[in-house]
């Protein structure tokens, strides 16, 4: 890539040449002295390495580590919860570090309290759990949790805490807040004291854009509304990314909560962060759990507990990581000594980022195509609006994106350390790359599913019956296709959705103590089932406009498969069925779908438009295994197939009925598919093949996976039995 760009004849700026020679020296960053000498002395381990993952982890300096190690060797630090001399030394040193942290952020203990945590994520979790939320109810509209969509994963994850207590979460797009700021929102109702929380990052960890710190006061004062809800707004400023390269003045920008991670600032120690809480907000925080050191007094046998008076002591459960806290002192000392302070770091890192931005933007292929696509909300004009983060994709000379893993491998060859992938900020990733919610969901759909002795686990185990207990199919009730069930194996529930209806949950298994077993019939077979309850019955009855029930095959019910097409059951096996018609599995071939699609959509003299989409056709055949075959209808010549490690007998074709005339996305009928299939197949209207487990060892978990290789065995009377291996390979697509 670099070679191709160089051939264009364009030369990159040198770093020195990119700087404004008229600018004062400190406008660049570090003062006089050689940066090369500093690197050789403090970061000699980087020899031959280009480290470009400062946003992921800052690198500690050698003298910082030496100073801390020397401190440990010269002093005895005991547990600060004890009262002896070494413990007193630890306690006093930790308190000095608290003051040092506050001074670093230009504030004092009069305004802020430092609560040590395991990192910024733990600090965010603490706020989510301790904020004085008011649940939504008959007498209150409830609190609101609002967060900028360009937020770290750990901020967005706070919504799961609020969801559990019936507090509404609202994502706010950056552009919406910008427009609200321009509108100069009117003052809020001063009489309403309902507490709300707004979270936003001082610096995006995706693009490096810096959001206005002025939003803190504007939201708190009511001049800027994340949502139009009366109440008292508190602001959490996620400063973890910002403070790694910039000074933060909390005397000027008094956020209520500020989470930070110290390894982002000077690399060591890791696993230690803090929540800076404004003292006006601290009394509102609610503590439930209490751990070692947080209680002034409690009774083991009664509900009696008195918390420690200090806010920090009340929320720092157990013994803090006191040696790591002491290491912070040496981090601050070294940072000041080597760089002169955060303002110099800000200027230095921004100048590097600005140079890199211009250099990357100028890279072109010989045909003039850009080499990179940069995702940014600024032109890297000022460190006030842009931090030193550059997010980009590498393109080929046709403009196609080169996969990040390939870029990472190429960079590694030159010992360049990059951070790759769309990480820790899905909202910003979606906005900049134009990725829809549906695309994300589709990408993370389940790609494998457990197999049981009746087929895919829980597949076709339920059926809807009328008031007489008679099974309803789409022949009688086409709108059955509009009901969408989703199995959640982790929570052991099935979630059922339909347009115009609230989702409803159904347990995957019956309650053996309360379940009443009833007898039902499926394809002339008597099966034991149980009713899934009045709640889902009422839901279905409302949707269909007539009394209905949902029943499920009982776990102790066994329905044996019949022999079909002369197939003999393998020794020692007994295939069993769920509530299917004839077989455990129904397979269709995408090549066969394509052929039918071609026949259905062949233009006539009137030049008709496409009648059916491929997705529409695939859904009509309601298969549970879809493969990418080589040729249309080749599956009808197979005797057995293997999919991954599982073997299946091919029992024969599926004889189709008028249900394939129903559009599975609308419930509307159309006869074209059945008619065309009848014409093209000449005999019976067959499409798809029935499969049964040839043998199944359930002593260990079995799965069918998307992308598995399919190896068919042809029938003995079919020519070309000894096909080349390449002709026998297919892939499971769903």
FIDOZA-135986 format. One record per residue (C-alpha): residue number from 1; x negated, y, z negated. Coordinates in Angstrom, 1 decimal. Each point is the difference from the previous one (the first is absolute). Example, Ala and Ser with C-alpha at 12.3 -4.5 7.8 and 13.67 -1.06 7.14 Angstrom:
2
   num       c1       c2       c3
     1    -12.3     -4.5     -7.8
     2     -1.4      3.4      0.7
This chain:
734
   num       c1       c2       c3
     1      0.0      0.0      0.0
     2     -2.7      2.4     -0.9
     3     -1.9     -0.9      3.2
     4      3.0      0.6      2.1
     5      0.5      3.4     -1.5
     6     -3.6      0.9      0.4
     7      0.1     -0.8      3.7
     8      2.5      2.9      0.5
     9     -2.9      2.4     -0.4
    10      1.5      1.7     -3.0
    11     -2.3      0.5     -3.0
    12      1.1      0.0     -3.6
    13     -0.8      2.9     -2.2
    14     -2.7     -0.4     -2.5
    15      1.2      0.5     -3.5
    16     -2.4      2.9     -0.5
    17      1.2      1.6      3.2
    18      3.6     -0.3     -1.0
    19     -0.5      2.3     -3.0
    20      0.5      3.7      0.2
    21     -3.5      1.5     -0.5
    22      1.5      3.3     -1.3
    23      1.9     -1.7     -2.8
    24     -1.5      0.2     -3.5
    25     -1.9     -3.1     -1.0
    26      2.5     -1.0     -2.8
    27      2.9      0.2      2.5
    28     -1.4     -3.3      1.3
    29     -0.3     -1.7     -3.3
    30     -3.2     -0.9     -1.8
    31     -2.6      2.6     -0.5
    32     -3.7     -0.1      0.9
    33     -1.7     -3.3     -0.1
    34      0.0     -3.0      2.2
    35      3.1     -2.1      0.2
    36     -2.2     -2.7      1.5
    37     -2.2      0.0     -3.1
    38      3.1     -0.1     -2.2
    39      1.3     -3.0      1.9
    40     -3.3     -1.8     -0.2
    41     -0.4      0.6     -3.7
    42      3.6     -0.6     -1.2
    43      1.4     -2.3      2.6
    44     -3.0     -2.1      1.3
    45      2.3     -3.0      0.3
    46      1.6      1.7      3.0
    47     -3.2     -0.1      2.1
    48      1.1     -0.9      3.5
    49      3.7      0.3     -0.9
    50      2.7      2.5      1.0
    51      2.5     -0.1     -2.8
    52      3.3      1.6      1.1
    53      2.5     -1.3     -2.6
    54     -0.3      2.7     -2.6
    55      3.8      0.2      0.0
    56      0.0     -3.6     -1.1
    57     -2.8      0.2     -2.6
    58     -2.6      2.7     -0.8
    59     -3.5     -1.4     -0.4
    60     -1.6      0.5     -3.4
    61     -3.5      1.5     -0.1
    62     -3.1     -1.7     -1.5
    63     -0.7      2.6     -2.6
    64      3.7     -0.1     -1.2
    65     -0.3     -3.7     -0.7
    66     -3.5      0.3     -1.6
    67      1.3      2.8     -2.3
    68      3.0     -2.1     -1.1
    69     -2.1     -3.1     -0.5
    70     -2.5      1.9     -2.1
    71      2.9      1.4     -2.1
    72      1.2     -3.5     -0.8
    73     -3.5     -1.2     -0.8
    74     -0.6      2.8     -2.5
    75      3.4      0.2     -1.8
    76      2.3     -2.5     -1.7
    77      3.6      0.5      1.1
    78      2.7     -1.9     -2.0
    79      3.7     -0.4      0.4
    80      1.6      3.5     -0.5
    81      2.8     -1.6     -1.9
    82     -2.4     -0.8     -2.9
    83     -1.3      2.5     -2.6
    84     -3.7     -0.8     -0.2
    85     -2.9      2.2      1.3
    86     -0.3     -1.6      3.4
    87      3.8      0.2      0.5
    88      0.0      3.6     -1.1
    89     -2.7      0.7      2.6
    90      2.2     -1.6      2.7
    91      3.1      1.9     -1.0
    92     -1.8      3.4      0.0
    93     -1.7     -0.7      3.3
    94      3.3     -1.0      1.6
    95      1.7      3.1     -1.2
    96     -2.9      2.1      1.5
    97      0.6     -1.8      3.3
    98      3.7      1.0     -0.2
    99     -1.1      3.6     -0.3
   100     -2.5     -0.4      2.8
   101      2.7     -1.3      2.3
   102      2.3      2.9     -0.8
   103     -2.8      2.5      0.6
   104     -0.7     -1.7      3.4
   105      3.6      0.8      0.9
   106     -0.2      3.6     -1.4
   107      2.4     -0.6     -2.8
   108     -0.1     -0.7     -3.8
   109      1.6     -2.2     -2.6
   110      2.5      2.9     -0.7
   111      1.7     -0.8      3.3
   112     -0.8     -3.6      0.9
   113     -0.6     -3.4     -1.6
   114     -2.2     -2.7      1.5
   115      1.4     -3.5     -0.2
   116     -2.5     -2.6      1.2
   117      1.4     -2.7      2.3
   118     -1.3     -2.9      2.2
   119      0.1      2.4      3.0
   120      2.4      2.3      1.8
   121      2.3     -2.8      0.8
   122      0.4     -0.8     -3.7
   123      0.6      3.7     -0.7
   124      2.8      0.1      2.6
   125      1.6     -3.1     -1.5
   126     -0.2      1.6     -3.5
   127      1.9      3.1      1.3
   128      2.6     -2.2      1.7
   129      0.6     -2.0     -3.1
   130     -0.1      2.9     -2.5
   131      1.8      2.9      1.8
   132      3.3      0.9     -1.7
   133      2.2     -1.2      2.9
   134      3.7      0.3     -0.3
   135      1.9     -2.8      1.7
   136      2.8      0.6      2.4
   137      3.4     -0.6     -1.6
   138      3.6      1.1     -0.3
   139     -1.1      3.0     -2.1
   140     -3.2      1.0      1.8
   141     -1.3      0.2      3.5
   142     -3.3     -1.2     -1.4
   143     -3.6      1.0      0.5
   144     -1.7      0.0      3.4
   145     -3.4     -1.4      0.9
   146     -1.4      1.7      3.1
   147     -3.3     -0.7      1.7
   148     -1.7      1.2      3.2
   149      0.0     -2.7      2.6
   150     -3.7      0.7      0.5
   151     -0.7     -1.5     -3.4
   152     -2.3     -2.8     -1.2
   153      1.6     -3.4     -0.4
   154     -0.2      0.3     -3.8
   155      2.2      3.1      0.1
   156      2.7     -1.6      2.2
   157     -0.1     -3.1     -2.3
   158      1.3      2.2     -2.9
   159      3.4     -0.3      1.7
   160      0.4     -3.6     -1.1
   161     -0.2      1.1     -3.6
   162      2.7      2.7      0.5
   163      2.2     -2.4      2.0
   164      0.1     -2.4     -2.9
   165      1.6      2.7     -2.2
   166      2.4      1.3      2.7
   167     -1.9      3.1      0.8
   168      0.1      1.1      3.7
   169     -3.3      0.3      1.9
   170     -0.2      2.3      3.0
   171     -2.9      0.1      2.5
   172     -0.8      3.5      1.3
   173     -1.7      0.6      3.3
   174     -2.8      2.6      0.1
   175      1.7      1.9      2.8
   176      3.3      0.2     -2.0
   177     -1.9      1.5     -3.0
   178     -1.8      2.5      2.3
   179      3.3      1.1      1.4
   180      1.6      0.3     -3.4
   181     -2.9      2.2     -1.1
   182      0.6      2.2      3.0
   183      3.7      0.3     -0.9
   184     -1.0      1.3     -3.5
   185      2.6     -2.1     -1.8
   186      2.2      1.7     -2.5
   187     -0.5     -0.3     -3.7
   188      1.4     -3.1     -1.7
   189      2.6     -0.1     -2.7
   190     -1.8      1.0     -3.2
   191      2.6     -1.7     -2.2
   192     -0.6     -3.5      1.3
   193     -2.9     -1.7     -1.8
   194      0.3     -3.4      1.7
   195     -3.7     -1.1      0.5
   196     -1.2     -0.8      3.5
   197     -3.5     -0.9      1.2
   198     -1.7      1.0      3.3
   199     -3.3     -1.7      1.0
   200     -2.3      1.1      2.8
   201     -3.7     -0.4      0.8
   202     -2.4      3.0     -0.2
   203     -1.8     -1.8      2.9
   204      1.4     -2.7      2.3
   205     -2.2     -3.1     -0.3
   206      1.0     -0.8      3.7
   207     -0.7      3.2      1.9
   208     -1.7      2.2     -2.5
   209      2.5      2.8      0.3
   210      0.2      2.1     -3.1
   211      3.5      1.0     -1.2
   212      0.5      3.4     -1.7
   213     -0.7      0.0     -3.7
   214      2.5      2.9     -0.1
   215      2.8     -2.6      0.4
   216     -0.5     -0.9     -3.7
   217      1.3      3.3     -1.3
   218      2.5      0.4      2.8
   219      1.7     -3.3     -0.8
   220     -0.2      0.5     -3.7
   221      1.5      3.5      0.2
   222      2.8     -1.1      2.3
   223     -1.1      2.0      3.0
   224     -0.7     -3.2      2.0
   225      2.3     -3.0     -0.2
   226     -1.1     -3.5      1.1
   227      3.7     -0.8     -0.1
   228      3.0      2.2     -0.7
   229      0.7     -1.3     -3.5
   230      0.4      2.3     -3.1
   231     -2.3     -0.8     -2.9
   232     -3.4      0.6     -1.4
   233     -2.8     -1.1      2.3
   234     -3.4     -1.4     -1.1
   235     -2.9     -0.5      2.4
   236     -2.5     -2.8      0.2
   237     -3.0      1.0      2.0
   238     -1.8     -3.1      1.3
   239     -3.6      1.4     -0.1
   240     -2.0     -3.2      0.4
   241     -1.0      0.6      3.6
   242     -0.3      3.8     -0.3
   243     -2.3      0.2     -3.0
   244     -2.6     -2.3      1.5
   245     -1.3      2.9      2.1
   246      1.7      3.2     -1.3
   247      0.3      2.0     -3.1
   248      3.5      0.0     -1.6
   249      1.0      3.0     -2.2
   250      2.7     -1.1     -2.3
   251      0.1      3.4     -1.7
   252      1.4      1.4      3.3
   253      2.0     -3.0      1.2
   254      1.7     -1.5     -3.1
   255      1.4     -3.3      1.1
   256      1.8     -2.0     -2.7
   257     -1.8     -3.3      0.8
   258     -3.4     -0.4      1.8
   259     -1.3     -3.6      0.6
   260     -3.7     -0.4      0.9
   261     -2.5     -2.8      0.4
   262     -3.6      0.7     -1.0
   263     -1.8     -2.3      2.5
   264      1.5      2.3      2.7
   265     -2.1      2.8     -1.5
   266     -3.3     -1.5     -0.8
   267      0.2     -3.7      0.8
   268     -0.5     -1.4     -3.5
   269      1.7     -1.3     -2.0
   270      2.7     -1.8      1.9
   271      3.3     -1.0     -1.5
   272      0.3      3.1     -2.1
   273      2.3      2.9      0.7
   274      2.1      2.5     -1.9
   275      3.4      1.7     -0.1
   276     -0.2      3.7     -0.8
   277      3.3      0.9     -1.6
   278      1.0      3.6     -0.5
   279      0.8      0.5     -3.7
   280      3.4      1.5      0.7
   281      1.0     -3.3      1.7
   282     -1.7     -2.4     -2.3
   283      2.7      0.0     -2.8
   284      2.5     -1.2      2.6
   285     -1.7     -3.2      0.9
   286      1.6     -3.1     -1.5
   287     -2.1     -2.8     -1.2
   288      1.5     -3.5     -0.4
   289     -2.8     -2.5     -0.3
   290     -2.6      0.6     -2.7
   291     -3.4     -1.6     -0.1
   292     -3.1      0.0     -2.2
   293     -0.9      3.5     -1.2
   294      3.2      1.7      1.1
   295      2.0     -0.5     -3.2
   296     -0.4      1.9     -3.2
   297      2.2     -2.6     -1.7
   298      2.4     -2.8      0.8
   299      1.6     -3.0     -1.6
   300     -0.4     -3.5      1.4
   301      3.4     -1.2     -1.3
   302      2.2      3.0      0.7
   303      0.5      2.5      2.8
   304     -2.2      2.7     -1.6
   305     -2.7      1.9      1.9
   306     -1.7      3.3     -0.4
   307     -2.1      1.1      3.0
   308     -3.4      1.8     -0.3
   309      0.4      3.8      0.0
   310     -2.5      0.6      2.8
   311      1.4     -0.4      3.5
   312     -3.1     -1.7      1.2
   313     -0.1     -2.4     -2.9
   314      3.7     -0.8      0.5
   315     -0.5     -1.0      3.6
   316     -3.4     -1.6      0.1
   317      1.0     -3.6     -0.9
   318     -2.7     -2.1     -1.5
   319     -3.7      1.0     -0.1
   320     -0.9      2.3      2.8
   321     -3.0     -0.9      2.2
   322     -2.2      2.2     -2.2
   323     -3.3     -0.8      1.6
   324      1.4      0.9      3.4
   325      1.4      3.2     -1.4
   326     -3.5      0.9     -1.4
   327     -1.4     -0.7      3.5
   328      2.2      2.9      1.3
   329     -2.2      2.5     -1.8
   330     -3.0     -1.1      2.0
   331      2.1      0.1      3.1
   332      0.9      3.7     -0.5
   333     -3.6      0.9     -1.0
   334     -1.4     -1.6      3.1
   335      2.6      1.4      2.3
   336     -0.8      3.6     -1.2
   337     -3.8     -0.5      0.1
   338     -0.1     -1.5      3.5
   339      2.6      2.0      1.8
   340      0.7      3.2     -2.0
   341      3.7     -0.8     -0.4
   342      3.1     -1.0      1.8
   343      0.2      3.2      2.1
   344     -3.3     -0.9      1.6
   345      1.2     -3.6      0.6
   346      3.2      1.4      1.6
   347     -2.0      2.2      2.4
   348     -2.5     -2.8      0.8
   349      2.5     -2.7      0.7
   350      2.3      2.2      2.0
   351     -2.9      1.1      2.2
   352     -0.9     -3.6      0.7
   353      3.6     -0.9      0.8
   354      0.4      3.0      2.2
   355     -3.1     -0.9      2.0
   356      1.2     -3.6      0.3
   357      3.4      1.1      1.1
   358     -1.4      2.1      2.8
   359     -2.5     -2.7      1.0
   360      2.6     -2.7      0.2
   361      2.5      2.2      1.8
   362     -2.6      0.7      2.7
   363     -0.7     -3.7      0.8
   364      1.2     -1.0      3.4
   365     -0.3     -2.9      2.4
   366     -1.4      0.6      3.5
   367      3.6      0.2      1.3
   368      0.7      2.8     -2.5
   369      2.1     -2.0     -2.4
   370     -0.5      0.7     -3.7
   371     -1.9     -2.6     -2.1
   372      2.0      0.7     -3.2
   373      3.4      1.1     -1.0
   374     -0.1      2.0     -3.3
   375      3.0      0.2     -2.3
   376      0.0      3.3     -1.7
   377      2.3      2.8     -1.1
   378     -2.7      2.7      0.4
   379     -2.8      1.0      2.3
   380     -2.6     -0.3     -2.8
   381     -0.2      3.8     -0.1
   382     -0.2      0.4     -3.8
   383     -0.6     -2.1     -3.1
   384      3.1      1.7     -1.5
   385      2.3     -2.0      2.3
   386     -2.2     -3.0      0.9
   387     -2.0     -2.4     -2.0
   388     -3.0     -2.1      1.2
   389      2.1     -2.9      1.3
   390      0.1     -0.9      3.7
   391      2.5     -2.7      1.0
   392     -0.2     -1.2      3.6
   393      0.4     -2.8      2.5
   394     -2.6     -1.0      2.6
   395      1.4     -0.2      3.5
   396     -1.1     -1.8      3.1
   397     -0.4      1.9      3.3
   398      3.6     -0.7      0.9
   399      1.3      1.5     -3.3
   400      0.8     -3.3     -1.7
   401     -0.8     -0.3     -3.7
   402     -3.0     -2.2     -0.9
   403      0.8     -2.1     -3.0
   404     -1.5      1.3     -3.3
   405     -1.5     -3.3     -0.8
   406     -2.0      0.1      3.2
   407     -1.1      3.6     -0.7
   408     -1.0     -1.1     -3.5
   409     -2.1     -2.9      1.3
   410     -1.7      2.3      2.5
   411     -0.7      2.6     -2.7
   412     -1.4     -2.7     -2.3
   413     -2.6     -0.9      2.7
   414     -1.4      3.5     -0.5
   415      0.4     -0.2     -3.8
   416      2.7      2.7      0.1
   417      2.5     -0.5     -2.9
   418      3.5      1.1      1.0
   419      3.4     -0.5     -1.6
   420      2.4     -1.6      2.4
   421      3.6     -1.0      0.2
   422      3.2      1.9     -0.9
   423     -0.4      0.0     -3.8
   424      1.6      1.4     -3.1
   425      2.2      2.6      1.8
   426      2.6     -1.6      2.2
   427      2.1      3.2      0.3
   428     -2.9      2.0      1.6
   429     -1.0     -2.9      2.1
   430      3.5     -0.3      1.4
   431      0.3      3.7      0.7
   432     -3.3      0.4      1.8
   433      0.1     -3.2      2.0
   434      3.7      0.2      0.8
   435      0.8     -3.3     -1.7
   436      3.7     -0.5     -0.8
   437      1.4     -1.7     -3.1
   438      1.3     -2.8      2.3
   439     -3.4     -0.6      1.4
   440     -1.5     -0.4     -3.5
   441      2.8     -2.4     -1.0
   442     -0.5     -2.0      3.1
   443     -3.7     -0.2     -0.5
   444      0.4     -1.4     -3.5
   445      2.8     -2.4      0.6
   446     -0.5     -3.4     -1.5
   447     -2.3     -2.0      2.2
   448      0.4     -3.3     -1.7
   449      2.8     -1.9     -1.8
   450      0.0     -3.0     -2.3
   451      1.4     -3.3      1.3
   452      2.2     -2.3     -2.0
   453      1.4     -3.5      0.7
   454      3.0      1.6      1.7
   455     -1.9      2.4      2.2
   456     -1.1      3.6     -0.6
   457      0.6      0.7     -3.7
   458      3.5      1.5     -0.6
   459      0.7      0.1      3.8
   460      3.7     -0.7      0.8
   461      0.8     -0.9     -3.6
   462      3.1      2.3     -0.4
   463      3.2      0.3      1.9
   464      3.0      2.3     -0.1
   465      3.4     -1.7     -0.5
   466      3.6      1.3      0.1
   467      2.5     -0.2     -2.8
   468      0.6     -3.7      0.7
   469     -3.7     -0.8     -0.2
   470     -0.3     -0.5      3.8
   471     -3.3      1.1      1.5
   472      0.0      3.1      2.2
   473     -2.2      0.2      3.0
   474     -0.5      2.8      2.5
   475      2.5     -1.8      2.2
   476      2.8      1.1     -2.4
   477     -1.8      3.0     -1.5
   478     -2.5      1.7      2.4
   479     -0.8      2.6     -2.6
   480     -2.0     -2.5     -2.0
   481     -2.9      0.9      2.2
   482      0.0      3.5     -1.5
   483     -0.8     -1.3     -3.5
   484     -3.8      0.1     -0.6
   485     -1.4     -2.2     -2.7
   486     -3.5      0.4     -1.4
   487     -1.7     -2.5     -2.2
   488     -2.3      1.3     -2.8
   489     -2.0     -2.9     -1.2
   490     -1.7      2.0     -2.7
   491      3.2      1.2     -1.7
   492      1.8     -3.2      0.9
   493      2.9      1.8      1.6
   494      1.7      0.4      3.4
   495      0.9      3.6      0.8
   496      3.0      0.3      2.4
   497      0.5      3.2      2.0
   498      2.6      1.2      2.5
   499      0.8      3.4      1.5
   500      2.3      2.0     -2.2
   501     -0.5     -2.2     -3.0
   502     -2.3      0.3     -3.0
   503     -2.7     -2.8     -0.1
   504      0.8     -2.9     -2.3
   505     -2.2     -2.5     -1.7
   506      0.7     -3.8     -0.3
   507     -2.2     -2.3     -2.1
   508     -1.8     -2.7      2.1
   509      0.8     -2.7     -2.5
   510      3.2     -1.0     -1.9
   511      0.4      0.3     -3.7
   512      0.4     -3.6     -0.9
   513      1.9      0.8     -3.2
   514      2.7      2.1      1.6
   515      0.1     -1.3      3.6
   516      3.0     -2.0      1.1
   517     -0.8     -2.4      2.8
   518      2.6     -0.4      2.8
   519      0.1     -2.2      3.0
   520     -0.1      1.5      3.5
   521     -0.4     -1.3      3.5
   522     -2.6      0.8      2.6
   523      0.2     -1.8      3.4
   524      2.1     -2.8     -1.5
   525     -2.5     -0.5     -2.9
   526      1.1      0.4     -3.6
   527     -2.4      2.3     -1.9
   528     -0.2      1.3     -3.5
   529      0.1      3.8     -0.3
   530      0.6      2.7     -2.5
   531      1.6      3.4      0.1
   532     -2.4      2.9     -0.2
   533      2.4      2.1     -2.1
   534      2.7      2.6      0.0
   535     -2.3      2.9      0.6
   536     -1.2     -1.2      3.4
   537      3.5     -1.3      0.8
   538      1.4      3.4     -0.5
   539     -2.8      1.6      2.1
   540      0.7     -2.4      2.9
   541      3.8      0.3     -0.3
   542     -0.3      3.8      0.2
   543     -2.3     -0.2      3.1
   544      2.1     -2.5      1.9
   545      3.4      1.3     -1.2
   546      1.2     -3.5     -1.2
   547     -0.8     -2.3     -2.9
   548     -3.4     -1.6      0.4
   549     -2.5     -1.8     -2.2
   550     -3.7     -0.8      0.3
   551     -1.0     -3.5     -0.9
   552     -3.4     -1.7     -0.1
   553     -1.1     -3.6      0.3
   554     -0.6     -1.4     -3.5
   555     -3.6     -0.8     -0.8
   556      1.0     -3.6     -0.9
   557      1.9     -0.5      3.3
   558     -1.8     -2.1      2.7
   559      1.3     -0.1      3.5
   560     -1.8     -2.6      2.1
   561     -0.8      0.7      3.6
   562      1.5     -2.3      2.7
   563     -2.0     -1.9      2.5
   564      0.1      1.9      3.3
   565     -1.0     -0.9      3.6
   566     -1.3     -3.4     -1.0
   567     -2.6      1.5     -2.4
   568     -1.0     -2.4     -2.8
   569     -0.7      1.4     -3.4
   570     -3.7     -0.3     -0.9
   571     -0.8     -2.6     -2.7
   572      0.3      1.3     -3.5
   573      1.8      3.2      1.0
   574      3.5      1.2     -0.3
   575      0.8      3.4      1.7
   576      2.6      2.1     -1.8
   577      1.9      3.0      1.2
   578      1.2      3.3     -1.4
   579      3.3      1.4      1.3
   580     -1.1     -0.2      3.6
   581      1.9     -1.7      2.8
   582     -2.4     -2.7      1.1
   583     -3.7      0.5     -0.8
   584     -2.4      1.8     -2.3
   585     -1.5      2.2      2.7
   586      1.0      1.6      3.2
   587     -2.8      1.0      2.4
   588      0.2      2.4      2.9
   589     -2.8      0.9      2.5
   590     -0.6      3.7      1.0
   591     -0.8     -1.1      3.5
   592      3.5     -1.5      0.2
   593      1.5      3.2     -1.3
   594     -1.9      2.0      2.6
   595      1.3     -2.3      2.8
   596      3.6      0.4     -1.2
   597     -0.6      3.8     -0.4
   598     -1.2      0.1      3.6
   599      3.1     -1.8      1.3
   600      2.4      2.1     -2.0
   601     -1.5      3.3      1.0
   602     -0.7     -0.5      3.7
   603      1.4      3.0      1.7
   604      2.9     -0.5      2.4
   605      1.1      2.2      2.9
   606      1.4      2.5     -2.5
   607     -3.4      0.3     -1.7
   608      1.2     -0.7     -3.5
   609     -2.1      1.0     -2.9
   610     -1.5     -2.5     -2.4
   611      2.9     -1.8     -1.8
   612     -2.0     -1.7     -2.8
   613     -3.2      0.7     -1.8
   614     -2.5     -2.8     -0.9
   615      0.7      0.7     -3.7
   616      3.7     -0.3      0.5
   617     -0.3     -3.3      1.8
   618     -2.4     -1.5     -2.6
   619      2.4      0.9     -2.8
   620      3.0     -1.6      1.7
   621     -1.7     -3.5     -0.2
   622     -0.5      0.3     -3.8
   623     -3.2     -2.1     -0.1
   624     -2.2     -0.3     -3.0
   625     -3.2     -0.8      2.0
   626     -0.9      2.1      3.1
   627     -3.1     -1.0      2.0
   628     -2.0      1.6      2.8
   629      0.1     -2.8      2.6
   630     -1.9     -0.2      3.3
   631      3.0     -0.8      2.2
   632      3.8      0.3     -0.2
   633      1.8     -3.0     -1.4
   634     -3.1     -2.1     -0.5
   635      1.1     -0.6     -3.5
   636      2.7     -2.4      1.4
   637     -2.8     -2.4      1.0
   638     -1.6     -0.3     -3.4
   639      0.3     -3.0     -2.3
   640     -1.9      1.4     -3.0
   641     -1.7      3.2     -0.9
   642     -2.5      1.1     -2.7
   643      0.2      3.5     -1.4
   644     -3.0      0.7     -2.1
   645     -0.3     -3.0     -2.4
   646      3.7     -1.0      0.4
   647      1.3     -2.6      2.4
   648      3.5      0.0      1.4
   649      2.1     -2.5      2.1
   650      1.9      1.6      2.9
   651      3.5     -1.3     -0.3
   652      1.5      1.4      3.1
   653      1.6      3.1      1.4
   654      2.5      2.3     -1.7
   655      3.4      0.0      1.8
   656      1.2      3.5     -0.1
   657      3.5      1.4     -0.7
   658      1.6      3.4      0.5
   659     -1.9      1.4     -3.0
   660     -2.8      1.0      2.3
   661      2.4      2.4      1.5
   662     -0.1      2.2     -3.1
   663     -2.4      2.9     -0.2
   664     -1.7     -0.6     -3.3
   665     -0.5      3.8     -0.5
   666      3.5      1.2      0.7
   667      2.3     -3.1     -0.4
   668      1.4      0.7      3.5
   669      0.7     -2.9      2.4
   670     -1.3     -0.3      3.6
   671      0.4     -3.1      2.1
   672     -2.9      0.6      2.4
   673     -2.6     -2.0     -2.0
   674      2.1     -3.1     -0.3
   675      1.0      0.2      3.7
   676     -3.5      0.5      1.3
   677     -1.4     -2.8     -2.2
   678      2.7     -2.3      1.2
   679     -0.8      0.8      3.6
   680     -3.8     -0.3     -0.3
   681     -0.1     -3.1     -2.2
   682      2.4     -1.9      2.3
   683      1.0     -2.6     -2.6
   684      0.8      0.9     -3.6
   685     -0.7      3.5     -1.3
   686     -3.2     -0.9     -1.8
   687     -2.5      2.5     -1.5
   688     -2.6     -0.7     -2.7
   689     -1.1     -3.3     -1.6
   690      0.9     -1.6     -3.3
   691     -3.0     -1.0     -2.2
   692     -0.4     -2.1     -3.1
   693     -2.9     -0.6     -2.3
   694     -1.8     -3.0      1.2
   695     -1.6     -0.3     -3.5
   696     -0.4      2.5     -2.8
   697     -2.3     -0.1     -3.0
   698      1.5      2.3     -2.7
   699     -2.7     -0.9     -2.5
   700     -1.6      3.4      0.9
   701      1.6      3.2      1.4
   702      0.8     -0.1      3.7
   703      0.5      3.1      2.2
   704      1.0      0.8      3.5
   705     -2.0      3.1      1.2
   706      0.3      2.5      2.8
   707     -2.9     -0.5      2.4
   708     -0.4     -3.7     -0.7
   709     -1.1     -2.2      2.9
   710      2.6     -2.2      1.6
   711     -1.2     -3.4      1.4
   712      2.7     -1.9      1.9
   713      0.1     -3.7      0.9
   714      1.8     -0.7      3.2
   715      2.6     -2.8      0.5
   716     -1.5     -3.1      1.4
   717      2.1      0.1      3.3
   718     -1.1      3.6      0.8
   719     -2.7      0.5      2.6
   720     -3.1      1.9     -1.1
   721     -0.2     -1.5     -3.5
   722     -3.7      0.6     -0.1
   723      0.1      3.7      0.4
   724     -3.2      2.0     -0.8
   725     -0.1      1.2     -3.5
   726      0.4      3.6      1.1
   727      3.4     -0.9      1.4
   728      1.1     -1.5     -3.2
   729     -0.6      3.0     -2.2
   730      2.8      2.3     -1.0
   731      0.4      2.5     -2.8
   732      2.9      0.4     -2.5
   733      1.2      3.6      0.2
   734      2.7     -0.1     -2.7
